[in-house]
Amino acid sequence: MNLFDVYPLLDITPVKGEGNYIWDENGNKYLDLYGGHAVISVGHSHPHYISRMTDQLNQIGFYSNSVQIPQQKELADKLGKLSGCPDYQLFLVNSGAEANENALKLASFVTGRKKIVAFKKGFHGRTSAVVAVTDNPKIIAPVNETSNAVILPFNNLELLEAELKTNEVAGVIIEGIQGIGGIHVPADGFLVQAEKLCKQYGTLLILDEIQSGYGRSGKFFAHQYTSVRPDIITVAKGMGNGFPVGAVLIAPEIKPWHGMLGTTFGGNYLACAASLAVLEIMESENLVENAETVGSYLIEKLREIPGIKEVRGLGLMIGLEFNQQINDIRHVLLRKHHIFTGVSGANTIRLLSPLTLTKDQADTFISALKSLI
């Protein structure tokens, strides 16, 4: 059997990870400034993470949501405390796409409406409902096409209100910071005004914090740079440090009923162990604060480099836009300087390092980049 060839792969095979570094099969050491799509939040192979996972696996690895799993409540309490959302409700799933699917379903259940508003350059997943509100026609199959998906220009409040006035919109979904679209922070006042409009027209506000959440922006959630209190928040990527886990945080006003949502694997013992380990490490090592401190330092230094058209982002979620295509720059960073980076389109490099990044490691990247441009 052959693998289904849908990924353009780098000719590198990581065999070991530690902290902010990975090693390939030839013993080459790389600085990881991409974290496997922003997934590695507390560093590779953290001893506490390994211990938590090993201890749990030695007891029990899985049972379904037909039984009591106390670790779920432990995780809900810990996440509520650290995120600043102690009164929200937690529904555990396996991925960002699944989190967003359930968020859209909840919005539709609560309002009795069908339409979802999203925004240009947004990305919310590849599954049925969420791919329809993702701004990438190439990955929307005919079966996903629906008139219930409305995609508006980002930050455009006038068009948003016009759509909400129809009283057909169940939910408005917005990334805390647009990730795949190129690291675009919502314009000043946009989230606050969008929240007001949603309340005015009885529509739920969904903050997709799958890439921008879990401390990456320098706040636990990127929307916490504002006063906004979303009806629903979705998380995944950094939540399990590589173990597949996601979640929906649901405001207390939304009431559940048995069978409303469901998942076979979501919230299993190992997923909870991974998620608790991440939160414990984030708390003990002050990683949200570190993301803000090191990220601000890195953004400031990058903005001093001639040749970069624009530096965007907050914390350790950074986009570097160039006037030229960046394939050659990324290739030399990887092959000569042994630094992993991400990409968005043809002209933007994405930096999504573990939250444990140090200023010295940031300087390593800055020096390497300066030598190339």
N, C-alpha and C positions, 0 to 999 in steps of 0.2 A: 504493500500500500504506500502511495506517495502522499506527502503533505499537500494540502490545498494551498496553492501558491498565491497568497494575497498580500504578503508582506515583503517589501524590498529590504533585504537583510544586510547589515554590516558584516563584513568578513572577520568577525571577532567572536570568540566563544568565552564568555566569562565563566570562571570555575571557582572563584573565591571572592567574598566581599567582606570588608571590615571598615566600619566607620563610613567615611566619605570616599572610599577607594574600592575599586574592583581590580582583579587580576585575570588575565586571559590564560589560555592553556599553554602559552609559551613563557609564562612568568612575567609578562609586562604589566606594570602597575598603571592604573588610570585614575585620575581625579573625576569623580562622578558629579557633574553639574546638571544632570537630567533626572536622576532618580527613577529611571524606568517609567516615564510619563508622570512624574510628581508623586509616585507611590511611596518611595522610600523616605519616610519622614524622620525617623529617629536613627538613621544610619544602618548600614548593612551589618547583620549578624551581631546585634547588640547583645551582650551577655544576659541582661535581664529579660529581654525578649526570648532568647533561646531557652532560658530557664523556665519562664512562664509556660511556653509552648510544650516543652518536654514534660514538665510536671503534669500538665493537663492530659497529654496524650498517654501518660503512664496510668492515668485513672480511667478516663473515658473520652473518646474523641468525638462521638456523634450520637445523638438521638434526635428525633423530630420534635416539632413544636406541639406534640400531643401530650407532653409531660412537663413537669416543673423543671426549669433550668435556672437556678438561682443566680448564675453568673450574668444572665440578661439584666436582672434588676440591679446587680452590682455595677454593671456597665452603664445602665441608665442613670444611676445616681452620680457616678463619677463624671460622666460626660455632661450631665446637667450642671454640675458644679463648675467644671473647668471652662465650659463654653459660655457660661452666663445665661443659660436657658433652663433653669431648674424646674420650671413649671410646664415645660413641653413634654409631650409623650413620644416614646421611641418605638419605631418599627424597624426591625433589623432584616436586611436583605443581603445580597451577594455582590452587587456591583453598582456602579453609578447609573447605568442605563436602567436597571431594575428599580433603583430608588426613584428616578425621575418618572418611570412608568406609573409607579404607585402614587406619586405626587399628583400627576395629571388625573389619575382615576379618582383620588380623593377630592380634588377640586370639582370634578364633574358630579360625584356623588353629593357633595355638600350643596352645590348651587343648582343642580338639575339641568345644567347647561352643557353644551358640547364643544364650543370653540376654545382654542388655546392661542394666546398671543405670545410670540417669541420675537427675536430680533436678529437683524443681519449680522453675519459673522459669528453667530452663536452656535454652540455645539452642545447637545444634550444626550447623545447616545445613538446607538445603531439599531435598536429594536423598534417595534412597530409604531407606537404613538410618538415616541420621542425623536425618532429619525425624521418623522414628518415635520417636526418643528425645529429641525436642525438645518441650518442654511448651507446645504451642500447637495444639490440635485443629483450629483454623481452617485451618492449612496442611498438614494431614495428609490426603491423598487416600485413598480406599478401598484403592487398590493398595499404599499404604505401611503400612496397619494390620497389626500383627503381635503375636502373643503373646510374641515374643522381647524386646519392649521393656518394661522395668519402670521406672516413674518414681516415686521415693520423695520424701518431704519432705526438703528441704535440711537438712544437718547432723544427720540422725537416724541415729545409729550403731546403735541397737537394731534398727530395721527393716532396715538394711543387713546386719547380721550374720544376721538371720533369712533374708534372701534368699540370701546367700552359702552358708548351711548346706545349701541344696538341692543344691550341687555342680553346678548347671546354668549358672552365670554365667561367661561368657567374659571380660567386661571391665566395669569401673566407670569411667564417664567423668564428669569433674568440671571445670568451668571454674575457672581459677586465681582469677579474680574474675568473678562472673556479670555479663555486660554488658547485653544487651538486657533481661534480667529486672529491671534497675534498679540496677546496681552494688552487688552484695552480696558482701562478702568472706567466705570460709568462716570459721566460728566457730573460736575458738582450740582447737587440738587435733584438729579434725575431720579434716584431711588426714593428720595423723600416724597417727591411729587407723584411718582408712580404709585406709591403706597396710598397717598391721599385719594387718588383717582380710583384705585381698586376699592377702597372702602366706600367711596361715594356711589359706585355703581354695583356694589355687591359681588365683586370679583375677588378671588383669592390670589394673593401675591406669593409666588414660589421663588425662593432664592436658591439657585443651583450653586452650591459651594463645593462641588465635587472636586474640582482642581484648586479652587481659591481658598478652601476652608482648612481646618485643622492646623491653624497657626501659620500657614504659609505666607500670608500677607503681613504678618506682624501683629495682627489681632487674631483671635480664635477663628472668627469668620470675617471675610472682607467687608461685608455689609455693616459690620460694627464700627466702621469709621463714620457711620451716620447714626441717626436715631431710629432707623427703620426696625420694626419688629414684624418679620414675615409671618404669614399664616403657616407656611411649610418651608422647611430647610432640608436640602438633600446633601448627603456627604458620601464619600467612598475613598478614593485613592489613598491618601495618607493615613486612613483610619486603621488599617491592619498591617502597615509596613511591608506589604507584599502578600499577605494572606487575603484571599478574596472576601471582602466584606464591604457592605454599604449600609446606609440607614436613611430613614425619613424621620425628621424631627417635626412634630405636629403640635400646633398651638392647642392649649387646653380647651378652647371653645369648640373644637371639632370633636364630636363624640363618636366613638367606635361602636360597631355591633358585630357579633360573632359571624365570621365568614366574610366580612367586608374586604379584608386583604388576606393574603396567605403566601407562604413560601415553604418549600421543603427543607432547604439547607440554611436559610437565613437564621442567624442567631445561634448557630451550633456551638458546642463547647469550645472547640478550637478557635472559632471566629471571635468568641468573647474573650478568650485568653489572649489572643493577639491584640485585640482592641484595648483591653485593660493594660497590657504591657506598654503599649504606645502611650496611653494617657499618663501612666505612672512615670515613664521616662520623660515625657514632655514636662510634667510638673516638677520632678526632682532636678532636672537639668535646665529649667527655665528656657525651654526651646522656643516658645512664642516670642519672648523678649529677645532671644538671640536672633531670630529671623528678622525682627524689626531692626536691631542694631547693625548686624552684618549686612542685611539687605540694603539699608539706607546708605551705609558706607560704600557698598559695591555700586549702587546706582549713582551716587555722587562722583565716584572715580570714573565710572564709565562715561558720564556726561562730559568729562574733561578731555576725552579722546577724540581728536579730529578724525573725520571719516565715517563716524556713526551718524546717520540721519536723525534718529530719535531713540531715546531710552525711555521705555514705559514700564510701569508696574509699581508694586508695593511689596515690601519685605523681600522674600526670596522667590518671588514670582515676577520675572523680569523678561522683557522683550527688547531686543536690539534690532532696529530696522536700519538697513543699509540701502544706499542708492543702487547698488549692484546685487546680483545674485550671490548667495552666500555659500554655495556648495563647496567652492575651493577653500574658503576660510575654515569651514567646519572640517573639511578633509585634513587640512594641515594641523588644526588644533588636535584632531584625533590621532593622526599618524606620527606627527613630529613631537607634539607636546603632551600627548596621551591624556587629553581632556575630552570627556563626553559632553556634548551639548545637544539641545533639541532644535526643532525647526518649525516654522509656521509659514507656509507659502514659500515663495522663491527668495524673499528678501529679508526674512526675520529669523534671528536666532532666539530660541527660548531657553532661559536658565531656570531650572526647577530643582535645585540641589536639595539634599537632605537639610533639615532645619538645624543640623549640627555644624554647618559650615563655619569655618573660622575666618578671621580677617587675613591670616597668612595664606590660607587656601584661596581666598578671593584675590589676594595680590598675585598669586601664581597665575591665575587666569588673566588678570589685567596685564601682566607683563607679557604673557604669550600673545594676547590679542594686539597689544601695541606693536609687537614685532611683525605683525602681518598686515597692518593697514597704515 
